[in-house]
Amino acid sequence: MSKKKRRYERHKKKHPPASSTINTHHCCFIRRKWGYGYARAIRQMSYCQVPLQKDKLHKFIHDNMHEVPVPNEAAAEAAYEQLLYLEARGVLHDDDPLERRLMILAALFDCSAQETADGFRKQLSLVQSYKNRPL
């Protein structure tokens, strides 16, 4: 075993994975693509992060959808400014359900980045189908 692999093995042993059942879901995923400029600012807003159960809805979303397409920088800047405006006016609340958050995000990108808006709508339909499925 190489030196590098041993180093990582020791690290894994020191810090076992957390067994929490709640995970933070970022509406704008994947991080690698949403990691720059205004797209990153949108992704890191608290309104775009929702606590979800790890093994249920969160896993269902990521199993059925690869990513939300990233908008261009101008569209991301406009949407970010609109989110800040809505937040300042008290329209956005931390207790809003995931469906409302996704509808707002889709509406913000409707005219400027249609692929991104469609990605949020697809995520919304996945959430609705998960919640409406027969038990």
Order of alpha helices (4+ residues) and beta strands (2+ residues): alpha-beta-alpha-beta-alpha-alpha-alpha-alpha
